[in-house]
Amino acid sequence: MTKLKMGIIGAGGIAQGRHIPAYLRLTDKVEISAVQDLNIDHAQEAAEKFAIPNVFEDYRELFQTVDAVTICTPNKFHAEIAVAALEAGVHVLCEKPMAMTTEECQEMIAASKKAGQLLSIGYHYRYTEAAQAAKSAVINGEVGDPLVTRVRAMRRRKVPGWGVFTNKELQGGGSLIDYGCHLLDMALWLLDDPNPVEVMGTTYNRLSKTPNQMNDWGTFDHETFNVDDHVSGYITFENGASLLLECSWAANIKEDTMHLSISGADGGMNVYPFELYRPQHGIFLTSEAKAEHNETEAGHLQAENFVDSCLGQAELLVKPEQAMKVSQLIEAIYQSSEIRRSVRL
């Protein structure tokens, strides 16, 4: 079987920590043939570490040597690079979020359709055992029509003190666009991608702009900190359902919390830990099971799905239109916070 030739664009932590190791577990299907980074030293280091034969400083030159690319750059460059890759006839897996704006997402989708090349986004939480179990439960009618969904992605004083996570120009935002987006994507996927109609959001960064803050994940400059470290939101959908969202890098809470639950017309579900709630047999029945949230394994399954899809042997789990809806809601939450009122979509 002909192997897929993969190029890595951006040789930082997410490339070396998740994507490259995942592809190296699939050497019967894919070979990493090239790596690119504007910092050529970083690209050379990654090439030496993972035995990648070709190194480029210009990503356009890399396109000529590969069948597909994985984009691991700051958010600002996602759309630009993805569109260029698709126009060059190269399949694209782009790290989340899809892009900085809904308009950029639309440009990526248009380029994908015009070129006839695949485009997927790195929302790897969908591939976890817990997410797959939850999706199966929803499909099988365990909750019935979803009514209220609750999402909480909360960390206690864990602002990323490395990379460009706190750089608004390069990232577009903070805790929501970096962390909350994962559970927002998963919630929309479980809800079968309902159409949002109104969004109310509030963002905060008071804690991270205060001097001498304790932080478990490195240091950062409180004076230049200009992204959100805490966000709350409320979303209503065309079908009458609603979603409550809270995410944070820096909350004053007892412990980190990752929560996704759905209250439906026929039952309820909690994903972490995995539990189902139904009125049955004249009693309130609670079912529970062990379902892992293993991000390393999810990264492997994400890579496998993308490679198999490029080879015509599978269908993408994360469609670009779905990922665009996440970006649309993030954009609306930020806009709502700025204008201090709800945003109609």
C-alpha positions as CSV (number, residue, x, y, z in Angstrom):
1,M,0.0,0.0,0.0
2,T,1.2,3.5,-0.9
3,K,2.0,5.5,2.3
4,L,0.6,9.0,2.8
5,K,3.4,11.6,2.9
6,M,2.8,13.9,5.8
7,G,4.3,17.4,6.4
8,I,4.4,19.1,9.8
9,I,4.0,22.9,9.8
10,G,5.1,24.4,13.1
11,A,7.6,22.4,15.1
12,G,6.5,23.4,18.6
13,G,5.1,21.6,21.6
14,I,1.8,20.4,20.1
15,A,3.6,19.0,17.1
16,Q,6.2,17.2,19.0
17,G,4.0,16.2,21.9
18,R,0.9,14.9,20.1
19,H,0.9,14.9,16.3
20,I,4.3,13.5,15.4
21,P,4.3,10.7,18.0
22,A,0.8,9.8,16.8
23,Y,1.9,9.5,13.2
24,L,4.9,7.5,14.2
25,R,2.5,4.8,15.5
26,L,1.1,4.5,12.0
27,T,4.2,3.8,10.0
28,D,2.4,1.2,7.9
29,K,0.1,4.0,6.5
30,V,2.0,7.3,6.8
31,E,5.5,8.7,6.7
32,I,6.4,12.1,8.0
33,S,8.5,13.3,5.1
34,A,9.0,17.0,6.0
35,V,8.8,19.6,8.8
36,Q,8.6,23.4,8.5
37,D,9.0,26.2,11.0
38,L,9.8,29.9,10.6
39,N,12.5,29.2,13.2
40,I,14.7,26.9,11.2
41,D,16.6,25.8,14.3
42,H,13.3,24.4,15.8
43,A,12.6,22.6,12.5
44,Q,16.1,21.1,12.4
45,E,15.8,20.0,16.1
46,A,12.5,18.2,15.4
47,A,13.8,16.6,12.3
48,E,16.8,15.2,14.1
49,K,14.7,14.1,17.1
50,F,12.1,12.2,15.0
51,A,14.3,11.3,11.9
52,I,12.3,13.5,9.5
53,P,14.2,13.7,6.2
54,N,13.3,17.2,4.9
55,V,13.4,20.6,6.6
56,F,11.9,23.8,5.2
57,E,11.7,27.4,6.3
58,D,9.0,28.3,3.8
59,Y,5.8,26.2,4.1
60,R,5.0,26.7,0.4
61,E,8.1,24.7,-0.6
62,L,7.0,21.9,1.7
63,F,3.7,21.5,-0.2
64,Q,5.6,20.2,-3.2
65,T,6.9,17.1,-1.3
66,V,3.8,15.9,0.6
67,D,0.2,14.6,0.3
68,A,-1.1,16.1,3.5
69,V,-0.1,18.6,6.2
70,T,-0.7,19.0,9.9
71,I,-0.8,22.7,10.9
72,C,0.5,23.4,14.4
73,T,1.1,27.1,14.3
74,P,-0.4,30.0,16.3
75,N,-4.1,30.5,15.5
76,K,-3.4,33.7,13.5
77,F,-1.8,31.6,10.7
78,H,-4.3,28.7,10.5
79,A,-6.4,30.1,7.7
80,E,-3.6,31.5,5.6
81,I,-1.6,28.3,5.6
82,A,-4.6,26.0,5.3
83,V,-5.9,27.8,2.2
84,A,-2.5,27.8,0.6
85,A,-2.1,24.1,1.3
86,L,-5.6,23.2,-0.1
87,E,-4.9,25.3,-3.2
88,A,-1.7,23.4,-3.7
89,G,-3.7,20.1,-3.7
90,V,-2.7,19.0,-0.2
91,H,-5.1,17.6,2.5
92,V,-5.1,19.5,5.8
93,L,-5.5,18.7,9.5
94,C,-5.4,22.0,11.3
95,E,-5.0,22.3,15.1
96,K,-7.9,23.9,16.9
97,P,-9.4,26.4,16.9
98,M,-10.2,26.3,13.2
99,A,-9.3,30.0,12.7
100,M,-9.5,33.5,14.3
101,T,-12.8,34.4,12.7
102,T,-15.9,32.9,11.1
103,E,-15.0,34.6,7.8
104,E,-11.6,32.9,7.8
105,C,-13.3,29.5,8.5
106,Q,-15.5,30.1,5.5
107,E,-12.5,30.8,3.3
108,M,-10.9,27.5,4.4
109,I,-14.1,25.5,3.6
110,A,-14.4,27.2,0.2
111,A,-10.8,26.4,-0.6
112,S,-11.3,22.7,0.5
113,K,-14.4,22.3,-1.7
114,K,-12.8,24.0,-4.7
115,A,-9.7,21.9,-4.5
116,G,-11.5,18.7,-3.6
117,Q,-9.1,18.2,-0.7
118,L,-9.9,17.1,2.9
119,L,-9.9,19.6,5.7
120,S,-10.3,18.6,9.4
121,I,-9.7,20.3,12.7
122,G,-7.9,18.9,15.8
123,Y,-10.8,18.6,18.2
124,H,-9.3,15.4,19.6
125,Y,-11.6,15.1,22.7
126,R,-14.2,13.5,20.4
127,Y,-12.0,10.5,20.0
128,T,-11.8,9.7,23.7
129,E,-13.6,6.6,25.1
130,A,-15.8,8.9,27.2
131,A,-16.9,11.0,24.2
132,Q,-17.6,7.9,22.1
133,A,-19.7,6.4,24.8
134,A,-21.6,9.6,25.3
135,K,-22.3,9.9,21.5
136,S,-23.5,6.3,21.4
137,A,-25.8,7.0,24.4
138,V,-27.3,10.0,22.7
139,I,-27.8,8.2,19.4
140,N,-29.6,5.4,21.2
141,G,-32.0,7.8,22.8
142,E,-30.9,7.6,26.4
143,V,-31.6,11.3,26.9
144,G,-34.3,11.9,24.3
145,D,-34.5,15.5,23.1
146,P,-31.7,17.5,24.8
147,L,-33.0,20.4,26.8
148,V,-30.1,21.9,28.8
149,T,-26.4,21.2,28.4
150,R,-23.8,22.3,30.9
151,V,-20.1,22.7,30.0
152,R,-17.4,23.6,32.5
153,A,-13.7,23.6,31.6
154,M,-12.0,25.0,34.7
155,R,-8.5,25.1,35.9
156,R,-7.1,26.5,39.2
157,R,-4.4,29.0,38.5
158,K,-3.0,27.3,35.4
159,V,-2.3,30.1,32.9
160,P,0.1,28.6,30.2
161,G,3.4,30.4,30.9
162,W,5.0,29.2,27.7
163,G,4.5,29.7,23.9
164,V,2.2,32.4,22.7
165,F,-1.0,31.4,24.6
166,T,-1.3,34.9,26.2
167,N,-0.7,36.8,23.0
168,K,-4.0,38.1,21.7
169,E,-2.7,39.1,18.3
170,L,-1.4,35.6,17.6
171,Q,-4.1,33.6,19.4
172,G,-7.2,35.7,19.2
173,G,-8.1,35.0,22.8
174,G,-7.3,33.0,25.9
175,S,-9.0,30.3,28.0
176,L,-12.1,30.1,25.7
177,I,-10.3,29.8,22.4
178,D,-7.6,27.5,23.8
179,Y,-9.4,25.2,26.3
180,G,-13.1,25.9,26.5
181,C,-13.4,25.3,22.7
182,H,-12.7,21.6,23.2
183,L,-15.8,20.9,25.4
184,L,-17.9,23.4,23.4
185,D,-17.1,21.4,20.3
186,M,-17.8,18.1,22.0
187,A,-21.2,19.4,23.3
188,L,-22.3,20.6,19.9
189,W,-21.3,17.2,18.4
190,L,-23.3,15.3,21.1
191,L,-26.2,17.6,20.4
192,D,-26.1,16.8,16.7
193,D,-24.9,20.3,15.7
194,P,-28.0,22.4,16.5
195,N,-28.2,25.9,15.0
196,P,-27.4,28.6,17.6
197,V,-29.7,31.7,17.5
198,E,-28.5,33.9,20.5
199,V,-25.4,34.1,22.6
200,M,-24.6,36.0,25.8
201,G,-21.0,36.0,27.1
202,T,-18.8,37.7,29.6
203,T,-15.0,37.5,29.7
204,Y,-12.6,38.3,32.6
205,N,-8.9,38.7,33.1
206,R,-8.7,40.5,36.4
207,L,-6.8,37.8,38.2
208,S,-4.1,37.5,35.6
209,K,-3.6,41.2,35.4
210,T,-3.0,41.4,39.2
211,P,0.7,41.5,40.2
212,N,2.4,38.7,42.1
213,Q,-0.2,36.0,41.2
214,M,0.5,32.3,42.0
215,N,0.4,30.2,38.9
216,D,1.1,26.5,38.5
217,W,2.0,26.6,34.8
218,G,5.0,28.9,34.6
219,T,5.3,32.7,34.6
220,F,3.8,35.4,32.4
221,D,3.8,39.2,32.4
222,H,0.6,40.5,34.1
223,E,1.2,44.0,32.6
224,T,0.9,42.7,29.0
225,F,-1.7,40.0,29.7
226,N,-4.6,40.9,27.4
227,V,-6.6,37.7,26.8
228,D,-9.4,36.1,28.8
229,D,-8.6,33.9,31.7
230,H,-12.2,33.2,32.7
231,V,-15.4,33.2,30.5
232,S,-19.1,32.5,31.1
233,G,-21.7,32.1,28.4
234,Y,-25.2,31.2,27.6
235,I,-26.3,29.9,24.2
236,T,-29.8,29.2,22.9
237,F,-30.6,27.1,19.8
238,E,-33.2,27.0,17.1
239,N,-34.7,23.8,18.5
240,G,-35.3,25.4,21.9
241,A,-32.3,23.8,23.7
242,S,-29.8,25.9,25.7
243,L,-26.2,25.5,26.8
244,L,-24.4,27.0,29.8
245,L,-20.7,27.4,29.5
246,E,-17.9,28.3,31.9
247,C,-14.2,28.0,31.3
248,S,-11.1,29.3,33.0
249,W,-7.3,29.1,33.2
250,A,-7.2,30.9,36.5
251,A,-10.2,30.4,38.7
252,N,-10.2,30.5,42.5
253,I,-11.8,27.1,42.9
254,K,-11.0,24.0,44.9
255,E,-9.7,21.9,42.0
256,D,-9.6,21.6,38.3
257,T,-13.0,20.6,36.8
258,M,-14.0,19.2,33.5
259,H,-17.7,18.7,33.2
260,L,-20.2,18.0,30.4
261,S,-23.8,17.0,31.1
262,I,-27.0,16.9,29.2
263,S,-30.5,17.0,30.7
264,G,-33.0,15.7,28.2
265,A,-36.7,15.0,27.9
266,D,-36.3,11.2,28.6
267,G,-33.1,11.1,30.7
268,G,-29.8,12.7,31.6
269,M,-26.1,12.1,31.0
270,N,-22.9,13.1,32.6
271,V,-19.7,12.5,30.7
272,Y,-17.0,12.9,33.5
273,P,-17.6,10.4,35.1
274,F,-19.8,8.6,32.6
275,E,-23.3,8.2,34.1
276,L,-26.9,8.0,32.8
277,Y,-30.0,9.0,34.7
278,R,-33.5,7.7,33.8
279,P,-36.8,7.3,35.6
280,Q,-37.4,3.6,35.1
281,H,-39.2,0.7,36.8
282,G,-40.9,3.1,39.2
283,I,-37.5,4.4,40.5
284,F,-34.8,6.9,39.6
285,L,-32.2,4.8,37.9
286,T,-28.5,5.7,37.7
287,S,-26.2,3.8,35.5
288,E,-22.4,4.3,35.6
289,A,-19.4,2.9,33.7
290,K,-15.7,3.6,33.5
291,A,-15.0,5.5,30.3
292,E,-11.5,7.0,29.9
293,H,-10.5,10.5,28.9
294,N,-7.0,9.5,27.5
295,E,-5.7,12.4,25.3
296,T,-2.7,10.5,24.2
297,E,-4.8,7.7,22.8
298,A,-7.3,10.2,21.4
299,G,-4.4,11.9,19.5
300,H,-3.5,8.5,18.0
301,L,-7.1,7.9,16.9
302,Q,-7.4,11.4,15.5
303,A,-4.2,10.8,13.4
304,E,-5.5,7.4,12.2
305,N,-8.9,8.9,11.2
306,F,-7.2,11.7,9.2
307,V,-4.7,9.4,7.5
308,D,-7.4,6.8,6.7
309,S,-9.7,9.5,5.3
310,C,-6.9,10.8,3.1
311,L,-6.3,7.3,1.8
312,G,-10.1,6.9,1.1
313,Q,-10.6,4.3,3.8
314,A,-12.6,6.3,6.3
315,E,-14.8,9.4,6.8
316,L,-13.6,12.4,8.8
317,L,-15.0,12.5,12.3
318,V,-14.5,16.3,12.6
319,K,-16.1,18.1,9.7
320,P,-14.9,21.7,8.9
321,E,-18.5,23.0,9.0
322,Q,-18.8,21.7,12.6
323,A,-15.6,23.3,13.6
324,M,-16.7,26.6,12.1
325,K,-19.7,26.6,14.3
326,V,-17.5,26.4,17.3
327,S,-15.5,29.4,16.1
328,Q,-18.7,31.3,15.3
329,L,-19.8,30.8,18.9
330,I,-16.4,31.8,20.3
331,E,-16.5,35.0,18.2
332,A,-20.0,35.7,19.4
333,I,-19.1,35.3,23.1
334,Y,-16.2,37.7,22.7
335,Q,-18.4,40.1,20.9
336,S,-21.2,39.9,23.4
337,S,-18.8,40.6,26.2
338,E,-17.4,43.6,24.4
339,I,-20.8,45.2,23.7
340,R,-22.3,44.0,27.0
341,R,-25.4,42.5,25.4
342,S,-26.5,39.4,23.6
343,V,-25.6,38.7,20.0
344,R,-28.2,37.3,17.6
345,L,-26.8,34.8,15.0
